[in-house]
Amino acid sequence: MSKILFLTLHRKDRSPGQRFRHEQYLEYLKQNGFQVTFSNMLSAKQDKVFYGSGNTLGKARIGLSAMFKRIKDVLRANQFDYIFIYRDAFFFGTFFEWMFEKSKAKLLFDFDDSIWLQDENPNQSIFQQLKNPTKTGKIISHCDLTIAGNEYLAEYAKQHTNNVVIIPTTIDLNEYAKVDVEKQKKGICIGWSGSFSTIKHFESALEPLITIKEKYGEKVYFKVIGDRNYQNEELNIQGLAWKSKTEVQDLCEIDIGIMPLPDDAWSKGKCGLKGLQYMALEIPTIMSPVGVNSDIIQEGENGLLASSTDEWVEKLSMLIDDAALRKRIGKNGRTTVEQDYSVDANKEKWLAAFSF
């Protein structure tokens, strides 16, 4: 039986990236003869401190605690056949990757964002200053195999290694099945799902959303999932906290899902997760044509693409005015996920990644 050590920042069922990249496949790996050990740096209690403002001393203690966890992992590295690193093994530097490279285990590296660039988070200013995202290339060079979430990320990885495979971010369709929900209000719900760190992307679409509100009045309403502190009086939005147990039900209230993104280097590394979540639940989806989004969406068939304010207003209006179009695009979106972006469609790729 081959043994895998998974090195992550978060505990299981906490991080969307971890959940939709590899956690969905843990049981499948076990069924195929792999023994899985999970080593996360942050506990639930530490999580609140790490992502909160201030408390420099508390964050320093977290860093020290995480360092000891990784030292423990180094000491037991030879017990494993594979060591899987999601994004990085430790907050700072590449020392631990260098140490793991010296073990008998084969190293796999997985990433799903342009993490060699800086994406600011004001609550982690000290960590951000020390982290040095350019270390990503060095980490890749220490690993035997790099798994990239899309072609853009793979092209970056190929600058540092010859062994790169692309496995998209995927949805478990056994979990993502459309359910009937009691609507909070009468009307068509335009929704967005994300987190406090990506709420800026939702806000980039405020101008067309306000125009839609002015055009349709009470016929539409808006929902934001993932940042419970977010408020927008003009659109009458009070953010809803993300909860694992109600994730699918909360999404199913949405009639039109949106994924606005700026056209920049960071966003080009995105793997389309928000859009794929909507599509899996047969929610007609509008995305910015940035990065992999343009590969996922076939315009007018399984979704819509919008760049300018006028395009967002036009595409939203099309879906608001035509229930049959919403239904057709929603069903085609589900089919796209089933064929190309589902767990079942990609599980053999993950199995192969742990079999070289």
DRENLUM-754672 format. One record per residue (C-alpha): residue number from 1; residue in three letters; z, x, y. Coordinates in nm, 2 decimals. Layout:
BEGIN
vodo:gugu:pz:px:py
NUM:Ala:Z:X:Y
...
***
This chain:
BEGIN
vodo:gugu:pz:px:py
1:Met:0.00:0.00:0.00
2:Ser:-0.11:0.15:0.34
3:Lys:0.15:0.14:0.62
4:Ile:0.08:0.07:0.98
5:Leu:0.31:0.14:1.28
6:Phe:0.22:-0.08:1.58
7:Leu:0.33:0.07:1.92
8:Thr:0.34:-0.18:2.20
9:Leu:0.51:-0.25:2.53
10:His:0.62:-0.61:2.45
11:Arg:0.78:-0.79:2.16
12:Lys:0.57:-1.02:1.95
13:Asp:0.45:-1.35:2.10
14:Arg:0.52:-1.22:2.46
15:Ser:0.20:-1.06:2.59
16:Pro:-0.14:-1.24:2.59
17:Gly:-0.32:-0.91:2.54
18:Gln:-0.11:-0.83:2.23
19:Arg:-0.13:-1.18:2.09
20:Phe:-0.51:-1.22:2.13
21:Arg:-0.60:-0.86:2.04
22:His:-0.40:-0.77:1.73
23:Glu:-0.10:-1.00:1.66
24:Gln:-0.33:-1.27:1.53
25:Tyr:-0.44:-1.03:1.25
26:Leu:-0.10:-0.91:1.13
27:Glu:-0.07:-1.16:0.86
28:Tyr:-0.43:-1.10:0.75
29:Leu:-0.36:-0.73:0.72
30:Lys:-0.05:-0.80:0.51
31:Gln:-0.26:-1.02:0.28
32:Asn:-0.49:-0.73:0.23
33:Gly:-0.23:-0.48:0.12
34:Phe:-0.10:-0.34:0.45
35:Gln:0.26:-0.30:0.54
36:Val:0.32:-0.36:0.91
37:Thr:0.60:-0.22:1.13
38:Phe:0.62:-0.33:1.49
39:Ser:0.78:-0.10:1.76
40:Asn:0.80:-0.25:2.11
41:Met:0.95:-0.07:2.41
42:Leu:1.09:-0.38:2.60
43:Ser:1.34:-0.63:2.47
44:Ala:1.36:-0.98:2.61
45:Lys:1.66:-0.88:2.84
46:Gln:1.48:-0.56:2.96
47:Asp:1.17:-0.76:3.03
48:Lys:1.33:-0.95:3.32
49:Val:1.45:-0.63:3.48
50:Phe:1.12:-0.45:3.43
51:Tyr:0.91:-0.72:3.60
52:Gly:1.17:-0.81:3.86
53:Ser:1.19:-0.66:4.21
54:Gly:1.43:-0.38:4.30
55:Asn:1.69:-0.26:4.05
56:Thr:1.56:0.10:4.04
57:Leu:1.86:0.21:3.83
58:Gly:1.80:-0.07:3.57
59:Lys:1.44:0.03:3.54
60:Ala:1.53:0.39:3.49
61:Arg:1.76:0.29:3.21
62:Ile:1.48:0.10:3.05
63:Gly:1.26:0.41:3.07
64:Leu:1.53:0.62:2.90
65:Ser:1.58:0.36:2.63
66:Ala:1.20:0.34:2.56
67:Met:1.18:0.71:2.54
68:Phe:1.45:0.72:2.27
69:Lys:1.26:0.45:2.08
70:Arg:0.94:0.66:2.09
71:Ile:1.13:0.97:1.98
72:Lys:1.25:0.77:1.68
73:Asp:0.89:0.67:1.61
74:Val:0.77:1.04:1.63
75:Leu:1.04:1.14:1.37
76:Arg:0.92:0.87:1.13
77:Ala:0.54:0.91:1.20
78:Asn:0.47:1.08:0.87
79:Gln:0.59:0.77:0.68
80:Phe:0.28:0.58:0.80
81:Asp:-0.09:0.60:0.72
82:Tyr:-0.20:0.45:1.05
83:Ile:-0.04:0.44:1.40
84:Phe:-0.19:0.18:1.63
85:Ile:-0.14:0.23:2.00
86:Tyr:-0.20:-0.07:2.23
87:Arg:-0.29:0.07:2.58
88:Asp:-0.04:0.36:2.57
89:Ala:0.25:0.48:2.36
90:Phe:0.48:0.53:2.66
91:Phe:0.49:0.45:3.03
92:Phe:0.41:0.80:3.15
93:Gly:0.20:1.09:3.03
94:Thr:0.04:1.15:2.69
95:Phe:0.32:1.35:2.53
96:Phe:0.39:1.10:2.26
97:Glu:0.02:1.05:2.17
98:Trp:0.00:1.43:2.14
99:Met:0.30:1.43:1.91
100:Phe:0.16:1.15:1.69
101:Glu:-0.17:1.33:1.66
102:Lys:0.02:1.61:1.48
103:Ser:0.14:1.37:1.21
104:Lys:-0.05:1.29:0.89
105:Ala:-0.11:0.93:1.02
106:Lys:-0.45:0.84:1.16
107:Leu:-0.43:0.72:1.53
108:Leu:-0.60:0.40:1.65
109:Phe:-0.61:0.31:2.02
110:Asp:-0.69:-0.04:2.15
111:Phe:-0.75:-0.15:2.51
112:Asp:-0.88:-0.46:2.67
113:Asp:-0.88:-0.38:3.05
114:Ser:-1.00:-0.11:3.28
115:Ile:-0.67:0.06:3.25
116:Trp:-0.80:0.40:3.37
117:Leu:-0.79:0.23:3.71
118:Gln:-0.49:0.13:3.91
119:Asp:-0.41:-0.25:3.93
120:Glu:-0.11:-0.28:4.16
121:Asn:0.20:-0.47:4.08
122:Pro:0.45:-0.45:4.37
123:Asn:0.75:-0.51:4.14
124:Gln:0.68:-0.19:3.94
125:Ser:0.61:0.04:4.23
126:Ile:0.80:0.34:4.09
127:Phe:0.64:0.30:3.74
128:Gln:0.30:0.26:3.90
129:Gln:0.34:0.58:4.10
130:Leu:0.44:0.78:3.79
131:Lys:0.21:0.62:3.53
132:Asn:-0.12:0.79:3.63
133:Pro:-0.38:0.56:3.47
134:Thr:-0.63:0.84:3.44
135:Lys:-0.43:0.95:3.13
136:Thr:-0.63:0.68:2.94
137:Gly:-0.91:0.93:2.87
138:Lys:-0.66:1.19:2.73
139:Ile:-0.50:0.92:2.51
140:Ile:-0.84:0.84:2.36
141:Ser:-0.91:1.20:2.30
142:His:-0.60:1.23:2.08
143:Cys:-0.69:0.93:1.87
144:Asp:-0.91:0.91:1.56
145:Leu:-1.06:0.57:1.65
146:Thr:-1.08:0.37:1.97
147:Ile:-1.12:-0.01:1.97
148:Ala:-1.26:-0.15:2.29
149:Gly:-1.27:-0.52:2.39
150:Asn:-1.62:-0.51:2.53
151:Glu:-1.92:-0.28:2.59
152:Tyr:-1.81:-0.18:2.94
153:Leu:-1.48:-0.05:2.80
154:Ala:-1.66:0.11:2.51
155:Glu:-1.89:0.31:2.75
156:Tyr:-1.58:0.45:2.92
157:Ala:-1.42:0.54:2.58
158:Lys:-1.74:0.72:2.47
159:Gln:-1.69:0.98:2.74
160:His:-1.38:1.10:2.55
161:Thr:-1.46:1.03:2.18
162:Asn:-1.75:0.97:1.94
163:Asn:-1.56:0.72:1.74
164:Val:-1.56:0.38:1.92
165:Val:-1.59:0.02:1.79
166:Ile:-1.61:-0.30:1.98
167:Ile:-1.40:-0.59:1.88
168:Pro:-1.38:-0.88:2.13
169:Thr:-1.06:-1.06:2.23
170:Thr:-1.04:-1.36:1.99
171:Ile:-0.89:-1.70:1.95
172:Asp:-0.73:-1.84:1.63
173:Leu:-0.90:-2.18:1.60
174:Asn:-0.63:-2.29:1.35
175:Glu:-0.39:-2.28:1.65
176:Tyr:-0.63:-2.38:1.91
177:Ala:-0.73:-2.74:1.83
178:Lys:-0.78:-3.00:2.10
179:Val:-0.50:-3.26:2.12
180:Asp:-0.47:-3.58:2.32
181:Val:-0.21:-3.55:2.60
182:Glu:-0.07:-3.80:2.84
183:Lys:-0.22:-3.72:3.18
184:Gln:0.02:-3.65:3.47
185:Lys:-0.21:-3.84:3.70
186:Lys:-0.53:-4.04:3.68
187:Gly:-0.82:-3.83:3.76
188:Ile:-1.00:-3.51:3.65
189:Cys:-0.79:-3.21:3.61
190:Ile:-0.93:-2.87:3.73
191:Gly:-0.71:-2.60:3.57
192:Trp:-0.64:-2.23:3.56
193:Ser:-0.42:-2.03:3.32
194:Gly:-0.29:-1.68:3.39
195:Ser:0.02:-1.50:3.51
196:Phe:0.20:-1.40:3.83
197:Ser:0.00:-1.07:3.83
198:Thr:-0.34:-1.25:3.82
199:Ile:-0.27:-1.55:4.05
200:Lys:-0.47:-1.36:4.31
201:His:-0.78:-1.44:4.10
202:Phe:-0.71:-1.81:4.12
203:Glu:-0.65:-1.78:4.49
204:Ser:-1.00:-1.63:4.53
205:Ala:-1.14:-1.98:4.45
206:Leu:-0.92:-2.17:4.70
207:Glu:-1.20:-2.23:4.94
208:Pro:-1.43:-2.41:4.70
209:Leu:-1.13:-2.60:4.54
210:Ile:-1.02:-2.72:4.88
211:Thr:-1.38:-2.84:4.95
212:Ile:-1.38:-3.02:4.62
213:Lys:-1.04:-3.19:4.71
214:Glu:-1.19:-3.30:5.04
215:Lys:-1.50:-3.43:4.87
216:Tyr:-1.34:-3.62:4.58
217:Gly:-0.99:-3.70:4.70
218:Glu:-0.77:-3.86:4.43
219:Lys:-1.04:-3.84:4.17
220:Val:-0.94:-3.48:4.11
221:Tyr:-0.61:-3.28:4.08
222:Phe:-0.53:-2.92:4.01
223:Lys:-0.31:-2.74:3.76
224:Val:-0.19:-2.37:3.74
225:Ile:-0.03:-2.24:3.42
226:Gly:0.15:-1.91:3.39
227:Asp:0.33:-1.87:3.73
228:Arg:0.60:-2.12:3.77
229:Asn:0.68:-2.00:4.13
230:Tyr:0.33:-2.06:4.25
231:Gln:0.28:-2.34:4.51
232:Asn:-0.01:-2.47:4.71
233:Glu:0.07:-2.77:4.93
234:Glu:-0.30:-2.83:5.03
235:Leu:-0.39:-2.88:4.66
236:Asn:-0.06:-3.02:4.56
237:Ile:0.01:-2.75:4.30
238:Gln:0.34:-2.65:4.16
239:Gly:0.28:-2.38:3.90
240:Leu:0.39:-2.44:3.54
241:Ala:0.56:-2.17:3.33
242:Trp:0.38:-2.05:3.02
243:Lys:0.55:-2.15:2.70
244:Ser:0.43:-2.05:2.36
245:Lys:0.53:-2.38:2.20
246:Thr:0.34:-2.59:2.45
247:Glu:0.05:-2.36:2.53
248:Val:-0.22:-2.57:2.37
249:Gln:-0.08:-2.90:2.49
250:Asp:-0.05:-2.77:2.85
251:Leu:-0.41:-2.65:2.84
252:Cys:-0.54:-2.97:2.69
253:Glu:-0.45:-3.16:3.01
254:Ile:-0.73:-2.96:3.18
255:Asp:-1.07:-3.13:3.21
256:Ile:-1.25:-2.84:3.37
257:Gly:-1.13:-2.48:3.32
258:Ile:-1.20:-2.21:3.58
259:Met:-1.20:-1.83:3.56
260:Pro:-1.28:-1.68:3.90
261:Leu:-1.29:-1.30:3.93
262:Pro:-1.38:-1.05:4.20
263:Asp:-1.68:-0.84:4.12
264:Asp:-1.50:-0.51:4.10
265:Ala:-1.45:-0.22:3.85
266:Trp:-1.12:-0.36:3.72
267:Ser:-1.26:-0.71:3.65
268:Lys:-1.56:-0.57:3.47
269:Gly:-1.32:-0.46:3.20
270:Lys:-1.18:-0.81:3.14
271:Cys:-1.25:-0.96:2.80
272:Gly:-1.29:-1.33:2.91
273:Leu:-0.97:-1.45:2.75
274:Lys:-0.90:-1.74:2.99
275:Gly:-1.25:-1.87:2.95
276:Leu:-1.24:-1.84:2.57
277:Gln:-0.91:-2.03:2.56
278:Tyr:-1.07:-2.32:2.75
279:Met:-1.38:-2.31:2.54
280:Ala:-1.19:-2.31:2.21
281:Leu:-1.03:-2.64:2.32
282:Glu:-1.36:-2.79:2.42
283:Ile:-1.28:-2.77:2.79
284:Pro:-1.60:-2.72:2.99
285:Thr:-1.57:-2.38:3.16
286:Ile:-1.69:-2.22:3.48
287:Met:-1.66:-1.84:3.51
288:Ser:-1.75:-1.58:3.76
289:Pro:-2.05:-1.38:3.63
290:Val:-1.85:-1.06:3.60
291:Gly:-1.84:-0.83:3.30
292:Val:-1.84:-0.99:2.96
293:Asn:-1.83:-1.34:3.11
294:Ser:-2.21:-1.32:3.15
295:Asp:-2.24:-1.24:2.78
296:Ile:-2.01:-1.53:2.67
297:Ile:-2.17:-1.80:2.89
298:Gln:-2.52:-1.93:2.83
299:Glu:-2.57:-2.11:3.16
300:Gly:-2.58:-2.49:3.12
301:Glu:-2.53:-2.47:2.75
302:Asn:-2.18:-2.36:2.67
303:Gly:-2.05:-2.32:3.02
304:Leu:-2.14:-2.25:3.38
305:Leu:-2.14:-1.94:3.60
306:Ala:-2.06:-1.94:3.98
307:Ser:-2.04:-1.66:4.24
308:Ser:-2.04:-1.80:4.59
309:Thr:-1.84:-2.08:4.74
310:Asp:-2.15:-2.30:4.74
311:Glu:-2.21:-2.23:4.37
312:Trp:-1.85:-2.31:4.28
313:Val:-1.87:-2.64:4.47
314:Glu:-2.21:-2.72:4.31
315:Lys:-2.10:-2.64:3.95
316:Leu:-1.76:-2.82:3.98
317:Ser:-1.93:-3.12:4.13
318:Met:-2.18:-3.13:3.84
319:Leu:-1.90:-3.15:3.59
320:Ile:-1.69:-3.39:3.79
321:Asp:-1.98:-3.63:3.82
322:Asp:-2.10:-3.62:3.46
323:Ala:-1.86:-3.69:3.18
324:Ala:-2.14:-3.65:2.92
325:Leu:-2.22:-3.30:3.05
326:Arg:-1.85:-3.21:3.03
327:Lys:-1.84:-3.33:2.67
328:Arg:-2.16:-3.15:2.56
329:Ile:-2.07:-2.82:2.73
330:Gly:-1.71:-2.84:2.59
331:Lys:-1.83:-2.89:2.23
332:Asn:-2.09:-2.61:2.27
333:Gly:-1.82:-2.38:2.40
334:Arg:-1.60:-2.44:2.09
335:Thr:-1.90:-2.35:1.88
336:Thr:-1.95:-2.02:2.06
337:Val:-1.59:-1.93:2.00
338:Glu:-1.62:-2.02:1.64
339:Gln:-1.93:-1.81:1.58
340:Asp:-1.85:-1.50:1.79
341:Tyr:-1.49:-1.50:1.93
342:Ser:-1.27:-1.64:1.66
343:Val:-1.02:-1.47:1.43
344:Asp:-1.23:-1.57:1.13
345:Ala:-1.55:-1.42:1.28
346:Asn:-1.38:-1.09:1.35
347:Lys:-1.11:-1.04:1.09
348:Glu:-1.33:-0.81:0.87
349:Lys:-1.38:-0.58:1.17
350:Trp:-1.01:-0.53:1.20
351:Leu:-0.97:-0.47:0.83
352:Ala:-1.25:-0.21:0.85
353:Ala:-1.07:-0.04:1.14
354:Phe:-0.77:0.02:0.92
355:Ser:-0.98:0.14:0.63
356:Phe:-1.15:0.46:0.75
***
